[in-house]
Amino acid sequence: MPTKKQIQERVSKALKYGETLIGLEYKWWTGQDRDDFHYYDKPQDITFIRKNGIACGGFVNLLMHKVGVEMPKNKSKHRGGTGFWYRQFKKNKKLRDFDYRKDYPLGTMLFRKYRNVEDQGHIAILHSASPGKLLYGKLIHAYADNSEGGKVGITIFGYSHFWEGGGGDEGYYEYAILPEDWLF
């Protein structure tokens, strides 16, 4: 089990790297495979990512690569996306039911599972928050935005969780994965 200091160092390194990706274009997965679209097998340089875009799973995979996470060996052609990570976290008992009334540490992964091509789920990372004010905190993620097409950015948590049409009264995110359960 990693120490609190080791967790904080990994979270800091992952978030700082994520900030360097802000503004990259979001690309929606169309249901058709593209060669390592989720950057699961290896990290790519920024030029490649600018050319090919990034989805939420790819963003998180790049963060994991940056901090040295050894990705699970897997031959699935859909490895690295929300469906893949849902199965991995569930199998390893890392999924915790998300409750927006609780406080979570920075670096917590917020997760909505894949359902179909229209509702692909989502992955976002808690970037900042104050105790007791989680919904006023901020997330860093690669997200679709109907007005701009989508990008990597930092958004207000409450807006992301309770966006129009996204999850009803309970909100959009279903699970929380603590930093020690995805960054190590």
C-alpha positions, 0 to 999 in steps of 0.5 A, a space after each residue: 500500500 502506498 504512503 500518503 506522501 507517495 499518493 500525493 506525489 503521484 496525484 501532483 505529477 498526474 495533475 500537472 501533466 494533465 494541465 499541459 494537455 488543456 486545449 487538446 481536441 476531444 474526439 468522440 469514439 464512433 464505435 469504430 476502432 482506431 489504432 490505439 485511440 485510447 493511448 493504452 499501449 504507449 504514450 504518444 507525443 503531443 504532435 500525434 495527440 493534436 493530430 488524432 485527438 483524445 477521448 476521456 479514457 485516452 486522457 486518463 491513460 496518458 496520466 497513468 503512463 506519465 506516473 509509471 502505472 503498469 497497464 494490465 496486460 490485455 488483448 481486447 481491441 477496446 482496451 483503455 476506454 470506459 467499458 474496459 476500465 469499468 470491467 477492470 475496476 469492478 474485477 479488482 473491487 476498486 469501484 466505490 459508489 459515488 456520493 456527491 455529498 461526501 468529500 474525496 481526495 484530489 486525484 479521485 477518478 469520477 466514473 460513469 460506466 459505458 452503456 452504448 455508443 450514445 452513452 459511452 460513460 465518462 472519466 474525470 479526475 478531481 482537480 481541486 475542491 474544498 472540504 464540504 464543497 465538492 460540487 464547487 470543486 473542479 475536474 480535469 478531463 477530456 469532454 465533449 462540449 456541444 458548443 465547442 466540439 470538446 477539449 481537454 479542460 478544467 470544469 466545475 464539478 457540479 456543472 459536469 455532474 448535473 448537466 442537462 440530460 445527464 443522469 437525473 436527480 442522482 447526477 451523472 457520475 456513478 463511481 469514485 476510484 481513489 487515487 491509490 486505486 488507479 495511480 499505482 
